[in-house]
Amino acid sequence: METILGLKKSTWLKIFIGYCLLSICLLIGCMACDYWFYYTEEDPYGSKKTKGALLHQKGKTKTFKQEYDDCSGDDQDSGFCDQKIALYVSGVFYILFATASCLCFLISGLGFWLKFTNFRSFQRIFNSMTSNVFLILGSAFHLVGFILWAKVMKVTYGNCKHDVEFTGVKAVCAEDGTKLAIATCVITWVGTILYVLLYKKLTRTSREQEDVMLETR
């Protein structure tokens, strides 16, 4: 049997199924993480450190949108309110893109799994090209979602202290969720690029062979 880098094609497909599952778990972990950032507000009497998840402050249930809605009329144009609505909108966009990414990896993983079944009609729909496209889409969706969040919130690794009277959106410092999202971007793209590089070798079989279940031994 032909091998690729010393491994059978069926082994590579199992590896990519595992990669899809890992990517989905990482994406869920990113969305569930309750510590994405922090920033500090300072005044002459002291300072207040705000820690947060994507949609709410760490340890609290009230969303940033609800905090924004609670702003009084006089505060609507303040930096405090601007920060809250920016956090909420960017968090929602990240979750939407990360969810789309999860669905893409799920479809791609399903395509790999179907290679081990006798569902020939589904194999023609969820073929290798389908898996290829959805792997790329999955990696791209998450990357775009993260870049949008980081751009809006001006993510940095320092200088997150702001005057309590600041106006506009001020930078936040990266924490666990942000770092996990960066690691997820790297892992998903490494796996996707590896599959793209091996794609021709993995699909270099005759039409008749593609209709036969792959060996699993």
BAFI-333590 format. One record per residue: x, y, z of N, C-alpha, C in turn; residue in one letter. Coordinates in nm, 3 decimals. Last residue first. Layout:
{{X Y Z} {X Y Z} {X Y Z} A}
...
//
This chain:
{{-0.684 -0.110 0.902} {-0.582 -0.182 0.980} {-0.452 -0.106 0.979} R}
{{-0.865 -0.004 0.742} {-0.850 0.058 0.874} {-0.747 -0.012 0.958} T}
{{-0.894 0.082 0.400} {-0.851 -0.013 0.502} {-0.828 0.059 0.633} E}
{{-1.180 0.252 0.279} {-1.037 0.248 0.309} {-1.008 0.141 0.413} L}
{{-1.424 0.123 0.056} {-1.389 0.166 0.192} {-1.241 0.151 0.217} M}
{{-1.440 0.247 -0.273} {-1.417 0.133 -0.184} {-1.375 0.184 -0.047} V}
{{-1.442 0.457 -0.438} {-1.571 0.401 -0.403} {-1.559 0.280 -0.310} D}
{{-1.184 0.516 -0.493} {-1.253 0.609 -0.404} {-1.388 0.556 -0.361} E}
{{-1.119 0.325 -0.680} {-1.068 0.310 -0.545} {-1.139 0.402 -0.447} Q}
{{-1.238 0.429 -0.912} {-1.287 0.303 -0.855} {-1.240 0.286 -0.710} E}
{{-1.086 0.657 -0.960} {-1.226 0.673 -0.926} {-1.282 0.546 -0.863} R}
{{-0.760 0.621 -0.804} {-0.852 0.611 -0.917} {-0.995 0.627 -0.868} S}
{{-0.584 0.868 -0.616} {-0.638 0.733 -0.633} {-0.734 0.733 -0.751} T}
{{-0.472 1.096 -0.465} {-0.418 1.038 -0.588} {-0.457 0.891 -0.597} R}
{{-0.534 1.225 -0.235} {-0.643 1.203 -0.330} {-0.597 1.139 -0.460} T}
{{-0.298 1.253 -0.097} {-0.408 1.184 -0.031} {-0.520 1.150 -0.128} L}
{{-0.149 1.403 -0.276} {-0.107 1.266 -0.248} {-0.220 1.186 -0.183} K}
{{-0.287 1.644 -0.271} {-0.274 1.571 -0.397} {-0.236 1.425 -0.373} K}
{{-0.264 1.719 0.010} {-0.392 1.695 -0.055} {-0.379 1.610 -0.181} Y}
{{-0.051 1.796 0.155} {-0.064 1.652 0.132} {-0.185 1.617 0.046} L}
{{-0.090 2.070 0.168} {0.034 2.020 0.108} {0.025 1.871 0.073} L}
{{-0.334 2.076 0.305} {-0.327 2.130 0.168} {-0.202 2.077 0.096} V}
{{-0.253 1.973 0.553} {-0.347 1.898 0.470} {-0.342 1.945 0.325} Y}
{{-0.080 2.179 0.637} {-0.029 2.043 0.621} {-0.121 1.961 0.532} L}
{{-0.261 2.391 0.655} {-0.153 2.397 0.555} {-0.094 2.259 0.531} I}
{{-0.415 2.295 0.873} {-0.475 2.319 0.742} {-0.370 2.321 0.631} T}
{{-0.228 2.286 1.083} {-0.297 2.165 1.039} {-0.356 2.179 0.900} G}
{{-0.161 2.560 1.094} {-0.056 2.459 1.071} {-0.119 2.331 1.018} V}
{{-0.409 2.675 1.151} {-0.345 2.702 1.022} {-0.234 2.604 0.992} W}
{{-0.462 2.574 1.407} {-0.555 2.546 1.297} {-0.490 2.570 1.161} T}
{{-0.240 2.672 1.556} {-0.264 2.527 1.542} {-0.354 2.497 1.422} I}
{{-0.273 2.954 1.536} {-0.151 2.888 1.489} {-0.176 2.741 1.461} V}
{{-0.526 2.991 1.652} {-0.499 3.037 1.515} {-0.378 2.964 1.457} C}
{{-0.472 2.892 1.908} {-0.568 2.822 1.823} {-0.550 2.862 1.677} T}
{{-0.301 3.087 2.007} {-0.250 2.950 1.990} {-0.341 2.870 1.897} A}
{{-0.486 3.297 2.013} {-0.368 3.308 1.927} {-0.311 3.169 1.900} I}
{{-0.665 3.196 2.204} {-0.713 3.223 2.068} {-0.596 3.234 1.970} A}
{{-0.501 3.191 2.428} {-0.553 3.065 2.375} {-0.601 3.083 2.232} L}
{{-0.461 3.465 2.461} {-0.345 3.380 2.432} {-0.390 3.245 2.374} K}
{{-0.723 3.543 2.522} {-0.655 3.597 2.404} {-0.538 3.509 2.363} T}
{{-0.766 3.400 2.761} {-0.849 3.377 2.643} {-0.785 3.425 2.515} G}
{{-0.558 3.509 2.937} {-0.567 3.367 2.900} {-0.646 3.342 2.771} D}
{{-0.496 3.840 2.799} {-0.486 3.741 2.907} {-0.517 3.602 2.851} E}
{{-0.385 4.160 2.689} {-0.418 4.020 2.660} {-0.401 3.932 2.783} A}
{{-0.529 4.468 2.786} {-0.414 4.377 2.788} {-0.459 4.233 2.769} C}
{{-0.680 4.719 2.580} {-0.689 4.619 2.686} {-0.567 4.527 2.675} V}
{{-0.708 5.071 2.502} {-0.647 4.939 2.486} {-0.671 4.849 2.607} A}
{{-1.027 5.240 2.477} {-0.887 5.232 2.515} {-0.838 5.087 2.511} K}
{{-1.251 5.431 2.297} {-1.212 5.295 2.334} {-1.063 5.292 2.362} V}
{{-1.358 5.749 2.442} {-1.331 5.655 2.334} {-1.291 5.519 2.388} G}
{{-1.189 5.903 2.722} {-1.296 5.898 2.623} {-1.257 5.804 2.509} T}
{{-1.125 5.883 3.076} {-1.087 5.865 2.935} {-1.210 5.862 2.844} F}
{{-1.141 5.924 3.344} {-1.221 6.012 3.260} {-1.190 5.995 3.111} E}
{{-0.956 5.759 3.457} {-1.096 5.722 3.473} {-1.187 5.807 3.384} V}
{{-0.682 5.689 3.243} {-0.749 5.782 3.334} {-0.897 5.749 3.339} D}
{{-0.552 5.359 3.223} {-0.616 5.474 3.163} {-0.678 5.562 3.271} H}
{{-0.328 5.107 3.145} {-0.375 5.196 3.252} {-0.429 5.324 3.188} K}
{{-0.198 4.937 2.979} {-0.344 4.924 2.988} {-0.401 5.005 3.104} C}
{{0.075 4.885 2.891} {0.010 5.015 2.883} {-0.142 5.004 2.880} N}
{{0.085 4.560 2.726} {0.131 4.659 2.822} {0.050 4.787 2.807} G}
{{0.010 4.410 2.517} {0.065 4.338 2.632} {0.122 4.435 2.736} Y}
{{-0.309 4.473 2.356} {-0.166 4.493 2.373} {-0.119 4.408 2.491} T}
{{-0.581 4.544 2.141} {-0.515 4.451 2.233} {-0.364 4.475 2.236} V}
{{-0.800 4.709 2.059} {-0.661 4.758 2.064} {-0.576 4.674 2.161} K}
{{-1.055 4.628 2.014} {-1.017 4.647 2.153} {-0.871 4.689 2.169} M}
{{-1.056 4.606 1.734} {-1.151 4.696 1.800} {-1.105 4.729 1.941} V}
{{-0.851 4.413 1.698} {-0.842 4.547 1.638} {-0.932 4.645 1.710} K}
{{-0.943 4.187 1.831} {-0.818 4.249 1.874} {-0.804 4.391 1.821} A}
{{-1.178 4.132 1.682} {-1.184 4.158 1.825} {-1.060 4.234 1.872} W}
{{-1.065 4.094 1.424} {-1.166 4.197 1.447} {-1.173 4.234 1.595} L}
{{-0.897 3.875 1.473} {-0.838 4.002 1.431} {-0.937 4.117 1.454} I}
{{-1.089 3.678 1.534} {-0.994 3.721 1.636} {-0.932 3.856 1.600} F}
{{-1.225 3.655 1.289} {-1.297 3.691 1.411} {-1.204 3.743 1.519} G}
{{-1.015 3.573 1.120} {-1.083 3.701 1.096} {-1.155 3.747 1.222} V}
{{-0.955 3.322 1.238} {-0.853 3.426 1.228} {-0.916 3.563 1.210} L}
{{-1.197 3.183 1.203} {-1.147 3.213 1.337} {-1.044 3.325 1.335} H}
{{-1.216 3.179 0.919} {-1.321 3.240 1.001} {-1.268 3.277 1.139} F}
{{-0.983 3.032 0.847} {-0.998 3.173 0.809} {-1.103 3.243 0.895} A}
{{-1.030 2.775 0.943} {-0.913 2.849 0.992} {-0.929 2.999 0.964} S}
{{-1.263 2.717 0.793} {-1.263 2.711 0.940} {-1.148 2.791 0.999} G}
{{-1.173 2.738 0.528} {-1.275 2.830 0.578} {-1.275 2.835 0.731} L}
{{-0.994 2.522 0.523} {-0.945 2.658 0.498} {-1.044 2.761 0.553} I}
{{-1.173 2.314 0.571} {-1.059 2.335 0.661} {-1.007 2.478 0.647} L}
{{-1.342 2.338 0.352} {-1.394 2.372 0.484} {-1.284 2.383 0.589} F}
{{-1.172 2.258 0.140} {-1.232 2.392 0.141} {-1.276 2.430 0.282} V}
{{-1.111 1.991 0.216} {-1.006 2.090 0.192} {-1.061 2.232 0.207} N}
{{-1.359 1.869 0.218} {-1.282 1.878 0.342} {-1.174 1.985 0.331} S}
{{-1.413 1.892 -0.057} {-1.501 1.954 0.042} {-1.428 1.974 0.174} T}
{{-1.212 1.733 -0.164} {-1.212 1.876 -0.194} {-1.300 1.952 -0.094} M}
{{-1.289 1.480 -0.072} {-1.164 1.540 -0.023} {-1.158 1.690 -0.050} S}
{{-1.650 1.500 -0.021} {-1.527 1.442 -0.075} {-1.405 1.517 -0.021} N}
{{-1.936 1.481 0.043} {-1.831 1.522 0.137} {-1.698 1.458 0.093} F}
{{-2.050 1.366 -0.191} {-2.080 1.504 -0.151} {-1.969 1.558 -0.061} I}
{{-1.949 1.111 -0.205} {-1.936 1.195 -0.324} {-1.962 1.342 -0.291} R}
{{-2.016 1.013 0.042} {-1.874 1.029 0.011} {-1.854 1.119 -0.110} Q}
{{-2.288 0.985 0.020} {-2.237 1.094 0.104} {-2.090 1.120 0.076} F}
{{-2.290 0.760 -0.143} {-2.353 0.883 -0.191} {-2.304 1.004 -0.111} S}
{{-2.162 0.567 0.016} {-2.096 0.616 -0.105} {-2.158 0.746 -0.157} R}
{{-2.111 0.470 0.302} {-2.208 0.567 0.254} {-2.154 0.636 0.129} F}
{{-1.942 0.299 0.428} {-1.994 0.254 0.299} {-2.099 0.350 0.242} N}
{{-1.655 0.466 0.579} {-1.788 0.407 0.578} {-1.825 0.360 0.438} T}
{{-1.430 0.616 0.583} {-1.420 0.485 0.647} {-1.555 0.412 0.648} F}
{{-1.494 0.857 0.479} {-1.404 0.774 0.400} {-1.395 0.632 0.455} K}
{{-1.631 0.988 0.676} {-1.710 0.914 0.577} {-1.624 0.827 0.487} L}
{{-1.428 1.126 0.809} {-1.485 1.006 0.871} {-1.560 0.922 0.769} W}
{{-1.383 1.346 0.639} {-1.276 1.248 0.662} {-1.333 1.116 0.715} F}
{{-1.635 1.472 0.662} {-1.587 1.426 0.531} {-1.477 1.323 0.545} G}
{{-1.633 1.538 0.930} {-1.733 1.442 0.882} {-1.690 1.386 0.747} L}
{{-1.434 1.732 0.929} {-1.411 1.606 1.000} {-1.508 1.498 0.957} G}
{{-1.575 1.929 0.784} {-1.451 1.872 0.731} {-1.420 1.738 0.796} S}
{{-1.785 1.984 0.960} {-1.814 1.934 0.825} {-1.690 1.867 0.765} I}
{{-1.632 2.080 1.178} {-1.721 1.965 1.194} {-1.753 1.902 1.059} L}
{{-1.508 2.302 1.071} {-1.424 2.189 1.111} {-1.508 2.063 1.132} F}
{{-1.741 2.457 1.031} {-1.656 2.420 0.917} {-1.568 2.301 0.952} C}
{{-1.833 2.492 1.292} {-1.917 2.421 1.195} {-1.834 2.374 1.075} L}
{{-1.621 2.647 1.398} {-1.653 2.515 1.453} {-1.733 2.431 1.354} C}
{{-1.653 2.881 1.244} {-1.531 2.801 1.232} {-1.553 2.659 1.284} S}
{{-1.893 2.974 1.343} {-1.885 2.936 1.202} {-1.762 2.848 1.178} A}
{{-1.799 3.032 1.601} {-1.903 2.930 1.583} {-1.905 2.881 1.438} T}
{{-1.621 3.237 1.545} {-1.569 3.113 1.604} {-1.670 3.000 1.589} A}
{{-1.798 3.433 1.448} {-1.695 3.379 1.359} {-1.639 3.247 1.413} F}
{{-1.951 3.474 1.683} {-2.015 3.436 1.557} {-1.914 3.372 1.462} L}
{{-1.754 3.553 1.867} {-1.830 3.430 1.891} {-1.897 3.382 1.762} I}
{{-1.670 3.797 1.751} {-1.576 3.686 1.767} {-1.651 3.555 1.783} Y}
{{-1.908 3.947 1.768} {-1.851 3.915 1.637} {-1.754 3.798 1.647} F}
{{-1.930 3.966 2.048} {-2.035 3.899 1.970} {-1.981 3.858 1.833} V}
{{-1.700 4.118 2.107} {-1.716 3.982 2.161} {-1.819 3.902 2.084} G}
{{-1.757 4.359 1.982} {-1.642 4.280 1.934} {-1.650 4.136 1.984} S}
{{-1.981 4.435 2.138} {-1.993 4.416 1.993} {-1.880 4.329 1.940} V}
{{-1.868 4.450 2.403} {-1.981 4.362 2.371} {-1.988 4.332 2.221} Y}
{{-1.662 4.638 2.382} {-1.634 4.502 2.431} {-1.744 4.406 2.390} L}
{{-1.811 4.860 2.302} {-1.708 4.805 2.213} {-1.673 4.662 2.252} A}
{{-1.967 4.906 2.524} {-2.035 4.865 2.401} {-1.935 4.808 2.301} I}
{{-1.764 4.970 2.713} {-1.857 4.859 2.735} {-1.921 4.812 2.606} K}
{{-1.637 5.196 2.608} {-1.561 5.073 2.631} {-1.653 4.953 2.642} Q}
{{-1.840 5.385 2.613} {-1.781 5.346 2.485} {-1.708 5.212 2.498} D}
{{-1.875 5.413 2.889} {-1.981 5.353 2.808} {-1.929 5.306 2.672} C}
{{-1.625 5.527 2.955} {-1.673 5.408 3.025} {-1.777 5.336 2.940} F}
{{-1.605 5.759 2.807} {-1.519 5.647 2.773} {-1.566 5.518 2.837} G}
{{-1.940 5.888 2.738} {-1.816 5.877 2.816} {-1.734 5.757 2.769} S}
{{-2.187 5.928 2.636} {-2.073 5.958 2.549} {-1.940 5.948 2.621} D}
{{-2.355 5.861 2.848} {-2.363 5.786 2.724} {-2.242 5.808 2.633} Q}
{{-2.374 5.998 3.083} {-2.255 5.914 3.065} {-2.249 5.845 2.929} D}
{{-2.614 6.125 3.088} {-2.494 6.209 3.093} {-2.368 6.129 3.062} D}
{{-2.791 5.910 3.095} {-2.784 5.995 2.978} {-2.658 6.079 2.973} G}
{{-2.617 5.626 3.241} {-2.713 5.736 3.244} {-2.695 5.821 3.119} S}
{{-2.590 5.285 3.158} {-2.526 5.417 3.159} {-2.634 5.526 3.158} C}
{{-2.720 5.052 3.118} {-2.735 5.113 3.250} {-2.670 5.250 3.259} D}
{{-2.633 4.971 2.871} {-2.772 5.018 2.883} {-2.796 5.088 3.015} D}
{{-2.379 4.882 2.945} {-2.392 4.999 2.859} {-2.533 5.057 2.870} Y}
{{-2.450 4.658 3.089} {-2.380 4.766 3.157} {-2.388 4.895 3.076} E}
{{-2.562 4.510 2.882} {-2.647 4.553 2.993} {-2.582 4.665 3.072} Q}
{{-2.330 4.472 2.732} {-2.443 4.543 2.672} {-2.537 4.593 2.782} K}
{{-2.177 4.315 2.900} {-2.131 4.452 2.872} {-2.242 4.535 2.809} F}
{{-2.405 4.133 3.119} {-2.323 4.151 2.999} {-2.278 4.296 2.985} T}
{{-2.388 3.994 3.438} {-2.439 4.106 3.357} {-2.346 4.129 3.238} K}
{{-2.244 3.810 3.581} {-2.337 3.760 3.481} {-2.392 3.871 3.391} T}
{{-1.895 3.787 3.675} {-2.025 3.851 3.677} {-2.113 3.796 3.564} K}
{{-1.641 3.681 3.646} {-1.712 3.653 3.770} {-1.849 3.717 3.780} G}
{{-1.534 3.934 3.433} {-1.498 3.808 3.498} {-1.572 3.794 3.630} K}
{{-1.795 4.091 3.247} {-1.681 4.098 3.337} {-1.658 3.962 3.402} Q}
{{-1.883 3.963 2.917} {-1.913 4.013 3.052} {-1.786 4.020 3.135} H}
{{-1.807 3.861 2.674} {-1.933 3.934 2.681} {-1.963 3.994 2.817} L}
{{-1.550 3.749 2.702} {-1.589 3.811 2.576} {-1.711 3.901 2.590} L}
{{-1.441 3.853 3.029} {-1.456 3.751 2.926} {-1.499 3.822 2.798} A}
{{-1.217 4.071 3.219} {-1.337 4.031 3.147} {-1.324 3.913 3.055} G}
{{-1.144 4.303 3.477} {-1.109 4.180 3.406} {-1.234 4.130 3.335} K}
{{-1.034 4.613 3.576} {-1.146 4.541 3.517} {-1.094 4.420 3.440} T}
{{-0.923 4.778 3.859} {-0.885 4.685 3.753} {-1.007 4.608 3.705} K}
{{-0.890 5.103 3.962} {-0.984 4.991 3.953} {-0.945 4.905 3.834} K}
{{-0.712 5.312 4.198} {-0.732 5.252 4.066} {-0.828 5.134 4.075} S}
{{-0.711 5.633 4.365} {-0.676 5.492 4.352} {-0.698 5.441 4.211} G}
{{-0.764 5.899 4.362} {-0.792 5.826 4.486} {-0.755 5.677 4.479} Y}
{{-0.725 6.009 4.111} {-0.639 6.054 4.222} {-0.655 5.973 4.350} P}
{{-0.765 5.710 3.907} {-0.801 5.846 3.945} {-0.715 5.886 4.065} D}
{{-0.764 5.466 3.645} {-0.698 5.533 3.756} {-0.756 5.672 3.780} E}
{{-0.844 5.146 3.538} {-0.888 5.286 3.540} {-0.829 5.352 3.664} E}
{{-0.699 4.891 3.347} {-0.706 4.959 3.476} {-0.747 5.104 3.458} T}
{{-0.797 4.578 3.199} {-0.748 4.716 3.188} {-0.773 4.785 3.322} Y}
{{-0.771 4.251 3.055} {-0.791 4.340 3.169} {-0.746 4.481 3.130} Y}
{{-0.906 3.950 2.901} {-0.834 4.078 2.903} {-0.847 4.145 3.040} F}
{{-1.028 3.703 2.927} {-0.968 3.739 2.799} {-0.878 3.862 2.809} W}
{{-1.152 3.482 3.109} {-1.049 3.583 3.135} {-0.973 3.613 3.007} Y}
{{-1.320 3.269 3.069} {-1.376 3.385 3.138} {-1.272 3.493 3.168} D}
{{-1.380 3.070 2.782} {-1.281 3.127 2.875} {-1.336 3.255 2.938} C}
{{-1.550 2.990 2.583} {-1.592 2.968 2.722} {-1.499 3.033 2.823} A}
{{-1.417 3.041 2.347} {-1.543 3.110 2.372} {-1.587 3.100 2.518} M}
{{-1.195 2.867 2.380} {-1.177 3.012 2.364} {-1.305 3.086 2.400} C}
{{-1.321 2.616 2.389} {-1.246 2.665 2.504} {-1.224 2.815 2.498} G}
{{-1.415 2.604 2.129} {-1.512 2.608 2.239} {-1.445 2.660 2.365} I}
{{-1.166 2.590 2.001} {-1.256 2.702 1.974} {-1.361 2.716 2.084} L}
{{-1.067 2.346 2.099} {-0.995 2.471 2.126} {-1.086 2.592 2.106} L}
{{-1.258 2.168 1.993} {-1.241 2.180 2.138} {-1.170 2.310 2.176} C}
{{-1.209 2.205 1.718} {-1.340 2.237 1.774} {-1.330 2.256 1.925} I}
{{-0.945 2.110 1.703} {-0.975 2.249 1.667} {-1.108 2.292 1.726} S}
{{-0.981 1.841 1.772} {-0.898 1.928 1.856} {-0.930 2.075 1.829} L}
{{-1.133 1.756 1.553} {-1.190 1.751 1.688} {-1.113 1.842 1.783} L}
{{-0.942 1.793 1.349} {-1.070 1.865 1.345} {-1.135 1.869 1.483} C}
{{-0.744 1.611 1.435} {-0.713 1.754 1.423} {-0.841 1.838 1.422} Y}
{{-0.877 1.369 1.408} {-0.836 1.415 1.540} {-0.806 1.564 1.542} G}
{{-0.894 1.372 1.130} {-1.017 1.368 1.210} {-0.987 1.418 1.351} I}
{{-0.624 1.363 1.070} {-0.698 1.486 1.040} {-0.835 1.488 1.107} F}
{{-0.563 1.103 1.156} {-0.494 1.218 1.217} {-0.572 1.346 1.192} I}
{{-0.720 0.958 0.981} {-0.750 0.953 1.125} {-0.685 1.070 1.198} K}
{{-0.584 1.018 0.746} {-0.722 1.062 0.761} {-0.765 1.059 0.907} L}
{{-0.341 0.890 0.796} {-0.345 1.035 0.782} {-0.486 1.088 0.800} W}
{{-0.430 0.626 0.794} {-0.374 0.682 0.917} {-0.375 0.834 0.912} T}
{{-0.505 0.595 0.530} {-0.608 0.584 0.633} {-0.559 0.641 0.765} S}
{{-0.257 0.613 0.404} {-0.356 0.719 0.384} {-0.463 0.715 0.491} K}
{{0.016 0.525 0.624} {-0.089 0.492 0.529} {-0.187 0.609 0.517} K}
{{0.337 0.688 0.649} {0.207 0.652 0.707} {0.107 0.621 0.596} L}
{{0.570 0.782 0.532} {0.578 0.661 0.613} {0.447 0.616 0.674} G}
{{0.489 0.991 0.376} {0.578 1.019 0.490} {0.579 0.902 0.588} L}
{{0.247 0.782 0.276} {0.285 0.923 0.267} {0.362 0.958 0.393} I}
{{0.230 0.475 0.087} {0.236 0.551 0.212} {0.279 0.695 0.184} T}
{{0.047 0.225 -0.080} {0.122 0.349 -0.087} {0.116 0.422 0.046} E}
{{0.084 -0.120 0.000} {0.000 0.000 0.000} {0.087 0.125 0.000} M}
//
